[in-house]
Amino acid sequence: MGVPLKNLERVGGTPLVSRAVATCVRAELVDTVVVSTDHAGIADAAEQAGARVVPRPADLSGGTASSESAVLHVLDALGEEPEIVILVQCTSAFIDPKDLDAAIAKVLDGEADVVFSGMETFEFIWNIDGDGINHDPAHRPRRQDRDPHYRETGAFYVMRTAGLRERGHRFFGVVAVQPVPARHAVEVDTPEDLEIVRALAPFVDEPQPIDVDAVITDFDGVHTDDRAYVDSEGREMVAVSRSDGMGVALLKRSGVKLLVLSTEQNPVVAARARKLGVPVLQGLNTKQTALRDWLAIEGLDPARVAYVGNDLNDLACMQLVGWPVAVPDAHPRVRAAARVVLTRSGGAGAVRELCDRVLAARPPLAETEQPPLSPLTFRPRPAQSPSVRIGDALLGPGHPVYVIGEIGINHNGDVDIARRLIDVAVEAGCQAVKFQKRTPEICVPPEQRGQMRQTPWGEMTYLEYKIRTEFGRDEYTQIAKYCEERGIDWFASPWDVPSVQFLEEMDVVTHKVASASVTDHELLRALAATGKPIILSTGMSTLEEIDKAVEILGTSKLVMMHATSTYPLPPEEANLRTIVTLQDRYGVPVGYSGHERGLQISLAAVTLGAVTVERHITLDRTMWGSDHAASLEPSGLEHLVRDIRIIESALGDGVKRVFPGEEAPRARLRRVTV
């Protein structure tokens, strides 16, 4: 079975006819490239590749017409009589221009009248009746004792024009062979042949630089080998290539934007993206919609964007960009749609190979050149304060915003709900989750202890309710273990001195001072004595009250949080410019703890220099409890983290410059007068 319109089938991302034209254009001894066709699509592809097109008449387009008749028709149509004419078959995907030049030179130098491409072979050929064609079955000399034969590959035929006109066919006079390697000798006649050349293309074609401004990747099958290791509790692990990390770092340093897109909502994806320092969008119903939106937000020309995928759900994204890329073991339809097929598989360096090819198209970076700010870095103001380390993260100007998912008491006393909320935070890309730790007998005011409350567990006193929902050592041990497994920091805001000691025994990475505790100097002194970093929330506090708290806590390991303790927070009470006030007054990193509905106020805080953002999170805002209504649900948290990363990238470094994307309109529109 043949391949309909096979000249338009893509190999290595390029139609076969375009590959043939490009080869001829690159050959030094070829003056003019002409394509004879009766198909508009083939004609268009040929012209775009650099060929002239001569329409082929109907009587020369049938299956019985010879290739020679088409060549003679072209010569007549052009009205030219070149010394040499070359018949090139588009069905040979791998023609080396050097082989073509060598064959032409043999005719020009008088060595032959016709030179065709042939592959050296020592094969023994038989017919179906068992007769030896090129050998005597009774006498089979060793390979080294035999002269080679040459199999006609059909790739090209170089002929003297006069001889072709006289004889009417391609073989006449002195005939010679231009040897070509076996890897160049595959001809496409069947669908199986097409699959073979597509598989060979990444290894035969000379790697070309990929000149783009952004690289978007699928995750499974691109960063990984598309396999997952699942433990007895259903948690997944994947294998990635360490070399990908270096490639991504170099690409970020060169100013190329990066993004990971994934249909699946998976903490593994978030963890790897966080490790690479690359924004990630996951849990997507339609990746192409998310990609289209991201390109619009970033102001990118899709023609200068690469997308690398491996499966059918990547096809729509690949069609949106100028550089669709596939891994070598991708689905056949994905390989067919790709402009570039990589040689390394997912999880085995595919991302690194792509990064190297993109870097090859960009000016080399000097070793002493400082890398530009990454997509996760920004400097809205000159660094006025030292950074504070919490766990593995640095909080301060010039570092990624530290996003905290405030679980607080939204677990409703249920460890399983707490685990699910930890999963939500990890999958959204948060760096930490925070709880609240109280000793109810100390924290609940005496006048409230006996008040009756309706709860999901029946009617009980307020003190009984607080005890019922408070986690103890067993629950926090489980939480600590689970957070370690998921790769996320955890800590809590202690509301009394015994809770400080409890959290110290749990070895939390930091302590948080709730806004309600700013004036609890006994608690502040206990926290200062731990020597741990302290995050100080400043809701419902005056500057004088904050001054006294700072005197106790010191500033060497202090991160301050602007907050307004209204639940939910109306916009007119957000007073975000206080972030700048606190930065200037105390010289410490300042973040934002939000209690509003929606995302706008938290995102605005980032533009004003907030180094950390904390938001309450819930599985469902309709759940029972006092804090759920002002909390973010999973999709809202994911959008918050995504938009924070976009804003960080957009803020830049404050250095005015002309960007590459401005060069073309600058040259076209700028008018200079003196």
C-alpha positions in Angstrom: 0.0 0.0 0.0 1.3 3.4 -1.0 1.2 6.7 1.0 -1.2 9.3 -0.5 0.4 12.7 -1.0 3.6 11.3 0.5 5.6 14.3 -0.7 3.7 16.4 1.9 4.3 13.9 4.7 6.5 15.4 7.4 9.9 13.9 8.4 11.8 15.7 11.0 9.0 18.3 11.0 9.4 19.2 7.3 7.5 17.9 4.3 9.4 15.5 2.1 9.2 17.9 -0.9 10.6 20.7 1.2 13.5 18.5 2.4 14.4 17.7 -1.2 14.2 21.3 -2.3 16.3 22.4 0.7 19.0 19.9 -0.1 19.2 21.1 -3.7 19.4 24.7 -2.6 22.3 23.9 -0.3 24.2 22.1 -3.0 26.9 24.5 -4.3 26.8 23.3 -8.0 23.0 23.5 -8.4 21.9 26.8 -10.0 18.1 26.4 -10.2 15.6 24.2 -8.3 12.3 23.4 -10.1 9.4 21.3 -8.9 6.9 19.7 -11.3 3.5 19.0 -9.7 -0.2 19.2 -10.3 -1.0 19.6 -6.6 -1.5 23.1 -5.0 -0.3 22.0 -1.6 3.0 20.5 -3.0 3.5 23.6 -5.1 3.1 25.9 -2.1 5.5 23.9 0.1 8.0 23.8 -2.7 7.9 27.6 -3.3 8.3 28.2 0.4 11.4 26.0 0.5 12.9 28.0 -2.4 11.9 26.3 -5.6 10.3 27.4 -8.8 7.1 25.5 -9.7 6.1 24.3 -13.2 2.5 23.0 -13.3 2.4 19.4 -14.5 -0.2 18.7 -17.2 -2.8 16.0 -16.7 -1.3 13.6 -19.3 1.9 13.5 -17.3 0.3 13.2 -13.9 -1.0 9.6 -14.0 0.6 6.5 -12.6 1.9 5.4 -16.0 3.8 8.6 -16.8 7.6 8.4 -16.5 9.7 10.7 -14.4 11.8 11.5 -17.5 8.7 12.8 -19.3 8.1 15.3 -16.4 11.8 16.4 -16.6 11.6 17.0 -20.3 8.3 18.9 -19.9 10.0 21.2 -17.3 12.9 21.9 -19.7 10.5 22.8 -22.5 8.4 25.0 -20.1 11.5 26.9 -18.9 12.8 27.4 -22.4 16.3 26.7 -21.1 18.9 24.1 -22.0 21.3 23.6 -19.1 24.3 21.4 -19.6 23.2 19.2 -16.8 19.8 18.3 -15.4 19.2 16.4 -12.1 16.2 14.3 -11.2 15.7 14.3 -7.5 13.1 12.0 -5.9 11.3 13.6 -2.9 10.7 10.2 -1.4 14.4 10.0 -0.4 14.4 11.9 2.9 18.1 11.9 3.6 20.0 13.4 0.6 23.4 14.9 1.5 24.2 18.1 -0.6 27.8 17.0 -0.7 26.9 13.7 -2.4 24.8 15.7 -4.9 27.8 18.0 -5.6 30.1 15.1 -6.0 27.9 13.4 -8.6 27.5 16.7 -10.5 31.3 17.1 -10.5 31.8 13.7 -12.1 29.6 14.7 -15.1 31.1 18.2 -15.4 34.6 16.7 -15.4 33.7 14.2 -18.1 34.0 11.1 -16.0 30.4 10.0 -16.8 27.3 11.0 -18.7 25.0 9.8 -15.9 25.7 9.5 -12.2 23.1 8.0 -9.8 23.0 7.4 -6.1 23.8 3.9 -5.0 24.4 2.1 -1.7 27.3 -0.3 -1.4 26.1 -3.8 -0.6 27.5 -7.3 -0.3 24.1 -8.9 -0.1 23.4 -12.2 -1.9 20.3 -11.6 -4.1 18.0 -14.5 -5.0 14.8 -14.8 -7.0 11.7 -16.5 -5.8 12.6 -19.7 -7.6 15.8 -20.1 -5.6 18.2 -19.0 -8.3 21.2 -16.8 -7.3 21.0 -13.5 -9.1 24.4 -11.9 -8.3 26.3 -15.0 -7.2 26.9 -18.7 -7.8 25.3 -20.6 -4.9 28.0 -23.3 -5.3 30.8 -20.8 -4.8 30.3 -18.1 -2.1 33.5 -16.2 -1.5 34.1 -14.3 1.7 33.0 -10.7 1.9 36.6 -9.4 1.8 37.2 -11.4 -1.4 34.2 -10.0 -3.3 33.7 -6.7 -5.1 30.7 -4.7 -3.8 27.5 -4.2 -5.7 25.5 -1.0 -5.6 21.8 -0.8 -5.0 20.1 2.1 -6.8 18.6 4.2 -4.0 16.4 6.4 -6.3 17.5 9.5 -4.5 19.0 11.4 -7.5 20.1 11.0 -11.1 22.6 13.5 -12.6 22.4 13.6 -16.5 23.7 15.4 -19.4 20.7 17.2 -20.8 21.6 16.5 -24.5 21.8 12.8 -23.8 18.4 12.8 -22.0 16.8 14.5 -24.9 18.4 12.1 -27.4 17.6 8.9 -25.5 14.4 9.9 -23.7 15.4 8.0 -20.5 17.8 8.5 -17.6 20.5 5.9 -18.4 22.8 6.4 -21.4 26.4 6.7 -22.3 28.9 6.2 -19.5 27.0 5.5 -16.2 28.7 5.9 -12.8 27.6 5.5 -9.2 27.8 8.1 -6.5 28.1 6.0 -3.3 25.8 7.1 -0.4 25.8 5.7 3.1 23.1 3.2 4.1 21.5 5.7 6.5 20.8 7.9 3.5 19.4 5.1 1.3 15.9 4.6 2.7 13.2 5.5 0.2 9.6 6.1 1.2 7.1 3.9 -0.7 4.9 2.5 2.1 3.6 3.6 5.5 6.2 1.4 7.1 9.0 3.2 5.2 7.6 6.5 6.4 7.7 5.4 10.1 11.3 4.2 9.6 12.5 7.5 8.2 10.7 9.5 10.9 12.4 7.4 13.5 15.8 7.8 11.8 15.5 11.6 11.3 16.7 12.7 14.7 19.8 10.7 14.3 20.5 11.4 10.6 19.6 15.1 10.3 22.2 17.6 11.4 20.9 19.2 14.6 19.7 22.8 13.8 19.5 25.6 16.4 16.0 26.4 17.7 15.6 30.1 17.7 12.8 30.9 20.2 11.9 33.2 23.1 10.1 30.6 25.2 10.0 26.9 25.8 7.0 25.1 27.1 7.1 21.4 28.0 4.7 18.7 28.9 5.8 16.8 32.0 5.1 13.1 31.8 7.1 11.6 29.0 9.2 14.7 28.6 10.7 15.4 32.0 10.2 11.7 32.8 10.2 8.4 30.9 6.4 8.3 31.3 6.6 5.7 34.0 5.6 6.1 37.6 6.6 4.1 40.7 3.7 3.8 43.1 4.1 2.8 46.8 1.6 0.9 48.9 -0.1 4.1 49.9 -0.6 5.2 46.3 2.1 7.9 46.3 4.0 8.3 43.0 7.7 8.7 42.3 9.3 9.4 38.9 12.8 9.4 37.5 14.2 12.6 35.9 17.5 13.5 34.4 19.8 15.7 36.5 21.2 17.1 33.2 17.8 18.7 32.5 18.3 21.0 35.6 21.6 22.4 34.2 20.0 23.0 30.8 17.0 24.8 32.3 19.3 27.0 34.5 21.4 28.0 31.4 18.2 28.7 29.4 16.8 30.9 32.2 20.1 32.7 32.4 19.9 33.5 28.7 16.5 35.1 29.2 14.3 32.4 27.6 10.9 32.0 29.3 9.9 28.5 30.5 6.6 26.9 31.5 5.5 23.4 32.4 2.0 22.3 31.4 0.4 19.2 32.7 -3.1 17.8 32.4 -2.8 15.8 35.6 -2.9 17.4 39.0 0.1 15.8 40.6 2.4 16.9 43.5 5.3 15.3 41.7 4.9 17.8 38.9 4.8 20.7 41.3 7.8 19.5 43.2 10.0 19.1 40.1 8.9 22.5 38.7 9.8 24.0 42.1 13.2 22.4 42.0 13.8 23.7 38.5 12.5 27.2 39.4 10.0 27.0 36.5 6.3 28.1 36.6 3.8 25.2 36.3 0.2 25.0 35.3 -1.4 21.6 36.0 -4.8 20.0 36.4 -5.8 21.5 33.0 -8.8 20.3 31.0 -7.5 21.9 27.8 -3.8 22.6 27.8 -4.1 24.6 24.6 -6.4 27.2 26.3 -3.9 27.6 29.1 -1.1 27.9 26.7 -2.9 30.5 24.6 -3.7 32.6 27.7 -0.1 32.3 28.9 1.3 33.4 25.6 -1.0 36.4 25.6 -0.1 37.4 29.2 3.6 37.1 28.4 3.2 39.0 25.1 5.0 36.2 23.1 4.8 35.6 19.4 3.7 32.0 19.0 5.9 31.6 16.0 8.9 32.1 18.3 7.8 29.5 20.9 8.8 25.9 21.3 6.5 23.3 22.8 7.7 19.7 23.4 5.3 16.9 24.0 4.9 13.2 23.6 1.3 12.2 23.4 -2.0 13.0 21.6 -3.1 15.6 24.1 -0.1 17.7 23.1 -1.1 18.0 19.5 -3.3 21.0 20.0 -0.5 22.9 21.8 2.0 21.9 19.1 -0.3 23.4 16.5 -0.3 26.7 18.3 3.5 27.3 18.2 6.2 27.8 15.5 8.4 25.1 16.9 6.5 21.9 17.8 9.0 19.4 19.2 8.6 15.7 20.1 10.6 13.2 22.0 11.8 10.2 20.0 9.4 7.7 21.6 6.4 10.0 21.2 3.1 8.8 19.6 3.5 8.5 15.8 1.0 11.3 15.2 3.0 13.5 17.5 6.3 12.7 15.8 4.6 13.4 12.5 3.4 16.8 13.7 6.8 17.8 15.1 9.2 20.2 13.4 12.0 18.7 15.5 12.2 15.2 16.9 14.8 15.0 19.7 17.3 12.1 20.0 17.1 11.7 23.8 14.0 10.3 25.4 12.0 11.8 28.2 13.7 11.4 31.6 17.0 10.7 29.8 18.0 14.2 28.8 15.3 15.3 26.4 14.9 18.6 28.1 18.6 19.2 28.2 18.9 18.5 24.5 16.2 21.0 23.7 17.8 23.6 26.0 21.2 23.1 24.2 19.6 23.6 20.8 17.8 26.7 21.9 21.0 28.0 23.5 22.9 27.3 20.2 20.7 30.0 18.5 21.4 32.7 21.1 24.5 34.8 21.7 26.9 33.0 24.1 26.9 34.3 27.7 30.2 35.5 29.0 31.4 33.6 32.1 31.5 36.8 34.1 28.1 37.9 32.9 25.5 38.1 35.7 22.4 36.1 34.8 19.2 38.0 34.4 16.5 37.6 37.0 14.8 34.3 36.7 11.0 33.9 36.3 10.9 33.5 40.0 12.9 36.5 41.0 12.2 40.2 41.2 13.5 43.4 42.8 10.7 45.9 43.2 12.9 48.0 45.5 16.6 48.2 46.3 17.4 45.6 48.8 17.3 47.4 52.2 17.3 44.4 54.5 19.1 41.1 54.8 17.4 37.9 53.7 16.0 35.5 56.3 16.4 31.8 55.8 13.4 29.5 56.6 14.2 25.9 55.9 15.8 25.8 52.5 14.2 29.1 51.3 15.6 32.6 51.6 12.9 35.3 52.2 13.8 38.8 51.1 14.1 41.1 48.1 15.5 39.3 45.0 14.2 35.9 46.1 11.0 34.0 45.1 7.9 34.9 47.0 7.5 32.3 49.9 3.8 31.2 49.6 2.2 29.9 52.8 -1.0 27.9 52.8 -2.6 28.7 56.2 -4.4 25.6 57.3 -4.9 27.1 60.7 -7.9 25.3 62.3 -9.6 24.5 58.9 -8.7 20.8 59.5 -11.6 20.7 62.0 -9.6 18.3 64.2 -9.3 15.7 61.4 -5.8 14.6 60.4 -7.1 13.2 57.1 -8.4 16.7 56.2 -5.1 18.2 57.2 -3.3 15.7 54.9 -5.6 16.7 52.0 -5.0 20.4 52.6 -1.2 19.7 52.6 -1.7 18.0 49.3 -3.6 21.1 48.0 -0.7 23.3 49.1 2.0 21.1 47.5 0.1 20.7 44.2 -0.5 24.5 44.0 3.3 25.2 44.5 3.3 26.6 48.0 6.5 26.4 50.0 4.9 26.0 53.4 1.7 25.2 55.3 0.9 26.7 58.7 -1.2 25.6 61.6 -2.3 27.1 64.9 -1.3 25.6 68.2 -3.1 26.4 71.5 -3.4 25.2 75.0 -7.2 25.7 75.2 -7.3 25.8 79.0 -5.0 28.9 78.8 -6.2 30.6 75.6 -10.0 30.4 76.0 -11.1 33.3 78.2 -12.9 32.2 81.4 -16.1 33.9 80.5 -16.3 32.0 77.2 -15.4 28.5 78.4 -18.9 27.5 79.4 -20.8 29.0 76.5 -22.7 26.4 74.6 -21.9 25.9 70.9 -23.7 23.9 68.1 -20.9 21.8 66.4 -20.8 18.9 63.8 -20.2 16.7 66.9 -23.2 17.9 68.7 -23.8 20.6 71.3 -20.9 21.3 73.6 -19.2 24.1 75.5 -16.8 26.4 73.7 -13.9 24.9 75.8 -14.9 21.4 74.8 -15.1 22.4 71.2 -11.6 24.0 71.2 -10.2 20.9 72.9 -12.0 18.7 70.3 -10.4 20.4 67.4 -6.9 20.9 68.8 -4.2 18.6 67.5 -1.8 17.0 70.0 1.6 15.3 69.7 0.4 12.2 67.8 -1.4 14.3 65.1 1.5 16.7 64.7 3.9 13.8 64.5 1.9 12.5 61.6 1.7 16.0 60.0 5.5 16.5 60.3 6.2 13.1 58.7 3.7 13.8 55.9 5.1 17.2 55.1 8.6 15.8 55.0 7.4 13.2 52.5 5.7 15.8 50.4 8.7 18.2 50.5 7.0 21.2 52.1 7.8 23.2 55.2 5.4 23.3 58.1 5.1 25.4 61.2 2.5 27.0 63.4 1.5 30.1 65.3 1.7 29.3 69.0 -0.8 31.2 71.2 0.8 30.5 74.5 4.2 29.6 76.1 3.5 25.9 76.5 2.7 25.7 72.8 6.1 27.3 72.0 7.8 24.5 73.9 5.6 21.9 72.2 6.5 23.3 68.7 10.2 23.4 69.6 10.0 19.7 70.5 8.5 19.2 67.0 11.5 21.0 65.5 9.5 23.4 63.3 11.5 25.6 60.9 10.1 28.9 62.1 7.5 30.3 64.5 4.7 32.7 63.5 3.3 35.3 65.8 -0.4 35.8 65.2 -1.7 39.3 65.0 -3.7 38.7 68.2 -0.4 38.0 70.0 1.6 41.1 69.1 1.1 42.5 72.6 1.7 39.2 74.5 5.2 40.0 75.6 5.6 36.8 77.6 4.9 34.8 74.5 7.3 37.0 72.4 10.1 36.5 74.9 9.7 32.7 74.8 9.8 32.9 71.0 12.9 35.1 70.9 14.6 32.6 73.2 14.3 29.8 70.6 16.7 31.5 68.3 14.5 30.5 65.4 13.4 32.8 62.6 10.2 34.6 63.5 7.3 35.7 61.2 5.4 38.6 62.9 1.9 39.3 61.7 0.8 42.9 62.4 -3.0 43.0 62.1 -5.0 45.1 64.5 -1.7 46.7 65.8 -0.4 50.2 66.0 3.2 51.1 65.1 3.9 51.7 68.8 2.8 48.2 69.6 4.8 46.8 66.8 7.9 48.8 68.0 7.7 47.1 71.4 7.3 43.6 69.8 10.4 44.2 67.6 12.4 45.3 70.6 11.8 41.9 72.1 12.2 39.8 68.9 15.1 41.7 67.4 15.5 42.1 63.6 18.2 39.7 62.6 15.8 36.8 61.9 12.6 38.7 61.7 10.1 38.6 58.8 7.1 41.0 59.2 3.7 40.5 57.7 1.3 43.3 56.9 -2.2 42.2 57.7 -5.7 43.6 58.4 -7.6 41.4 60.8 -11.0 41.8 59.3 -12.7 38.5 58.1 -13.4 38.8 55.2 -11.3 41.8 54.4 -13.0 44.6 52.4 -10.6 46.2 49.8 -10.8 49.7 51.4 -9.2 48.3 54.6 -6.3 46.5 52.9 -4.0 49.5 53.1 -1.3 47.8 51.1 1.1 50.8 51.1 1.8 49.8 54.7 4.1 47.2 53.3 6.4 50.0 52.2 6.0 51.7 55.5 7.1 48.6 57.4 10.0 48.0 55.1 11.3 51.5 55.6 10.7 51.7 59.4 12.1 48.3 60.4 14.5 47.3 57.6 13.3 43.7 57.6 11.7 41.6 54.8 7.9 42.3 54.8 5.2 40.0 53.5 1.4 40.0 53.4 -1.1 37.9 55.2 -4.5 38.2 53.5 -8.0 37.5 54.6 -9.9 38.9 51.6 -12.0 37.1 49.1 -10.4 36.7 45.7 -6.8 37.1 44.6 -6.4 40.8 43.5 -5.2 42.2 46.8 -2.7 39.5 47.5 -1.3 39.9 43.9 -1.1 43.7 44.4 0.9 43.1 47.6 3.5 41.2 45.5 3.9 44.2 43.2 4.6 46.4 46.3 7.4 44.1 47.4 5.8 41.4 49.6 8.4 38.7 50.0 5.9 36.2 51.4 2.2 35.7 50.9 0.0 33.8 53.3 -3.6 32.8 52.6 -6.1 30.6 54.5 -6.9 27.5 52.5 -9.9 25.1 52.6 -11.2 22.1 50.7 -14.6 23.9 50.5 -15.6 27.3 51.7 -19.0 25.9 52.7 -17.4 23.6 55.3 -18.3 24.2 59.0 -15.9 26.5 60.9 -15.1 30.2 61.4 -12.3 30.6 58.9 -13.5 28.6 55.8 -15.5 31.5 54.3 -12.5 33.7 53.9 -10.2 30.9 52.6 -9.1 29.9 49.2 -10.3 26.6 47.6 -7.7 24.5 45.7 -8.3 26.1 42.3 -8.0 29.6 43.8 -4.7 28.7 45.6 -3.3 27.3 42.4 -4.2 30.4 40.5 -2.7 32.6 43.2 0.7 30.8 43.0 0.6 30.8 39.2 -0.2 34.6 39.0 2.5 35.4 41.7 5.1 33.7 39.5 3.9 35.6 36.4 4.0 38.9 38.3 7.5 38.2 39.6 8.7 37.6 36.0 6.8 40.7 34.8 8.3 43.1 37.4 11.8 42.7 36.1 14.9 44.4 37.5 14.0 48.0 37.0 16.8 48.6 34.5 15.5 50.4 31.4 16.5 48.6 28.2 15.3 47.9 24.7 14.1 44.3 24.7 14.6 41.9 21.7 10.8 42.0 21.0 11.0 45.8 20.5 13.7 45.7 17.9 11.5 45.1 14.9 8.8 47.7 15.7 11.6 50.1 16.7 13.2 49.8 13.3 9.8 50.0 11.6 8.2 52.8 13.6 10.9 55.0 15.2 11.3 58.4 13.7 14.4 60.4 14.8 14.7 64.1 14.2 17.4 66.6 15.1 
